[in-house]
Amino acid sequence: MNTEHIKTTPVLVAQNLRKQESSPEGTLTILDDVSLQIQQGQTVAIVGASGAGKSTLLALLAGLDAPTSGQVFINGINITQLDEDGRASVRAKHVGFVFQSFHLVPSLTALENVMLPLELAGQSNPRSAAVTALTHVGLLSRSGHYPNQLSGGEQQRVAIARAFVTQPALLFADEPTGNLDAATGERVINLLFDMNVATGTTLVLVTHDPKLAQRCERVVKLEMGRIVTL
């Protein structure tokens, strides 16, 4: 594999993003003229105080929300020109997510949760790929358990397996250790970075944790909706 090519190919490009919301006090500008490029295989931390716009930026970069103005490109596709169905299709093909609150389907087993994105994408033999993904996160023995039968750390490991099972170009993690104790959070973060290295997936993290941010190759700091560090 040509690693030089990997590191110089932008997988994510944001151009002049602005996000505004109406409020009783008038128009609030949550993000203001945010531009950045992220290369394939990079690890990037988005940091800043509460209310700085971190989760809003993540939602725009992932196509979960649309900007007031500006453009986002994922693997060269301008997702801001797409409707919600179009953005959902791009996410299904190119993007994985790990959230603070796990977002597992409670009525599905660990294995079924990991199989779900493959089934939605119409892939053949989703069970085999899901078994492999659960094996990578050390949870194959818990594959028949439901989320309420798993610890918080185990649920987050299932969420990581589900995020990586589609082999996404981009993985977004929003405060992935926010609901975990320090030791469990450390194991989960080590797993995220190990999977990043093993798969070449680009990892974009929103975090309040300076130690976690320092482990990333690059830190993007937001203040009052603007980037102050690139």
C-alpha positions in Angstrom: 0.0 0.0 0.0 1.3 3.4 -0.9 1.1 5.3 2.4 2.4 8.5 0.9 -0.7 8.6 -1.3 -3.0 7.8 1.6 -1.7 10.8 3.6 -2.0 13.3 0.8 -5.5 12.5 -0.5 -8.2 14.7 1.1 -11.1 12.5 2.2 -13.0 15.4 3.7 -13.1 19.0 2.6 -15.1 21.8 4.2 -15.4 25.2 2.6 -16.6 28.4 4.3 -19.2 26.6 6.5 -21.7 28.8 8.3 -24.5 27.5 10.5 -27.1 29.9 11.8 -30.2 29.3 13.9 -33.2 31.5 14.7 -33.8 32.3 18.4 -36.1 34.7 20.3 -33.0 37.0 20.6 -32.5 37.0 16.8 -30.2 35.0 14.5 -27.5 33.0 16.3 -24.3 32.1 14.4 -23.1 28.8 15.7 -20.4 28.3 13.1 -18.8 31.1 11.1 -16.7 30.6 8.0 -15.1 27.2 8.9 -12.8 25.7 6.3 -10.6 22.6 6.6 -9.2 19.6 4.8 -8.6 16.2 6.3 -6.4 13.7 4.7 -7.2 10.0 4.3 -5.9 8.0 7.3 -5.4 11.0 9.6 -6.5 11.2 13.2 -8.0 14.6 14.0 -9.4 16.0 17.3 -12.0 18.8 17.3 -11.7 20.6 20.7 -13.2 23.7 22.3 -15.3 24.8 25.2 -19.0 23.8 25.5 -21.0 25.8 23.0 -18.0 26.4 20.7 -19.8 24.5 17.9 -17.9 21.2 18.0 -20.9 18.8 17.7 -22.5 21.1 15.1 -19.4 21.0 13.0 -19.3 17.2 13.3 -22.9 17.0 12.2 -22.2 19.2 9.1 -19.1 17.3 8.2 -20.9 14.0 8.4 -24.0 15.2 6.5 -26.3 14.7 9.5 -27.2 18.4 9.1 -27.0 21.0 6.3 -25.1 24.2 6.6 -26.7 27.7 6.2 -24.0 28.3 3.6 -20.7 26.6 2.5 -19.9 23.2 1.1 -18.7 19.8 2.4 -17.1 17.1 0.2 -16.7 13.5 1.3 -14.5 11.5 -1.1 -15.0 14.2 -3.7 -18.8 14.2 -3.4 -20.4 17.5 -2.6 -22.9 16.4 0.0 -24.3 19.9 0.5 -25.9 19.6 -3.0 -27.8 16.4 -2.0 -31.1 16.0 -0.3 -31.4 14.0 2.9 -31.8 10.7 1.0 -28.7 11.5 -1.0 -26.7 12.4 2.1 -27.9 9.2 3.8 -26.6 7.2 0.8 -23.2 8.8 1.1 -23.1 8.1 4.8 -24.0 4.5 4.3 -21.1 4.0 1.8 -18.4 6.2 3.3 -19.1 7.1 7.0 -19.2 5.4 10.4 -20.2 6.8 13.7 -19.4 6.3 17.4 -21.5 8.3 19.9 -21.2 9.0 23.6 -24.5 7.2 24.2 -23.7 4.1 22.1 -27.0 4.2 20.1 -27.4 0.5 19.9 -30.8 -1.0 19.1 -32.0 -2.5 22.3 -34.1 -5.3 20.7 -31.1 -6.6 18.7 -28.2 -8.7 19.9 -24.6 -7.5 19.7 -24.2 -9.5 16.5 -27.4 -8.2 15.0 -26.5 -4.6 15.9 -23.2 -5.0 14.0 -24.9 -6.7 11.1 -27.5 -3.9 10.8 -25.6 -1.4 8.6 -24.5 -4.2 6.3 -28.1 -5.4 5.9 -29.3 -1.8 5.2 -26.6 -1.5 2.5 -27.8 -4.8 1.0 -24.5 -6.5 1.4 -24.3 -10.3 1.0 -23.3 -12.4 4.0 -23.4 -9.7 6.7 -23.1 -12.2 9.5 -19.6 -13.2 8.5 -18.3 -9.6 8.4 -20.1 -8.9 11.7 -18.5 -11.9 13.4 -15.0 -10.7 12.2 -15.7 -7.2 13.5 -16.8 -8.4 16.9 -13.7 -10.7 17.0 -11.5 -7.6 16.4 -13.1 -5.8 19.4 -12.8 -8.9 21.6 -16.5 -9.5 22.0 -17.4 -12.6 19.9 -18.2 -14.4 23.1 -20.9 -11.8 23.9 -22.4 -11.8 20.4 -25.8 -13.2 21.5 -26.2 -10.7 24.3 -28.5 -7.7 24.1 -27.3 -4.2 25.0 -28.9 -4.2 28.4 -26.8 -7.4 29.2 -23.6 -5.6 28.4 -21.5 -3.2 30.4 -21.0 0.4 29.1 -17.6 -0.4 27.8 -18.8 -3.5 26.0 -21.7 -1.6 24.4 -19.2 1.0 23.1 -17.0 -1.8 21.7 -20.0 -3.2 19.9 -20.7 0.4 18.6 -17.0 0.5 17.4 -17.4 -2.8 15.6 -20.6 -1.6 14.0 -18.9 1.6 12.9 -15.9 -0.2 11.3 -17.8 -3.2 9.8 -18.7 -1.2 6.6 -15.0 -0.3 6.2 -15.8 3.5 6.0 -13.5 6.1 4.7 -14.4 8.3 7.6 -15.2 7.5 11.2 -16.7 10.3 13.4 -16.6 9.9 17.2 -18.5 12.4 19.4 -17.2 12.2 23.0 -16.8 8.4 22.6 -15.7 8.0 26.3 -18.1 10.5 27.8 -20.2 7.8 29.5 -17.3 5.5 30.6 -15.0 5.4 33.6 -11.4 6.4 33.0 -10.0 2.8 32.7 -12.7 1.6 30.4 -12.5 4.8 28.3 -8.8 4.3 27.9 -9.4 0.7 26.6 -12.0 2.0 24.2 -9.8 4.8 22.9 -6.9 2.4 22.4 -9.2 0.2 20.4 -10.4 3.1 18.2 -6.8 4.1 17.4 -5.8 0.4 16.8 -8.7 0.0 14.3 -7.7 3.3 12.6 -4.2 2.0 12.0 -5.4 -1.4 10.9 -8.0 -0.2 8.4 -6.7 3.2 7.3 -10.0 4.8 8.2 -9.8 8.5 8.9 -10.8 9.2 12.5 -12.4 12.5 13.5 -13.0 12.9 17.2 -14.9 15.5 19.2 -13.5 15.5 22.7 -13.1 17.6 25.9 -10.2 15.4 26.9 -6.8 17.0 26.3 -5.0 13.7 26.7 -7.1 12.2 24.0 -6.7 15.2 21.7 -2.9 14.9 22.1 -3.0 11.4 20.7 -4.3 12.7 17.4 -2.0 13.8 14.6 -3.9 17.1 14.4 -6.0 19.2 16.6 -8.7 21.7 15.4 -9.7 24.1 18.1 -13.0 26.0 17.9 -13.8 29.2 19.7 -17.2 31.0 19.3 -17.8 29.0 16.1 -14.5 29.8 14.4 -11.4 27.7 14.0 -8.5 29.2 15.9 -6.0 26.3 15.4 -5.5 24.2 12.3 
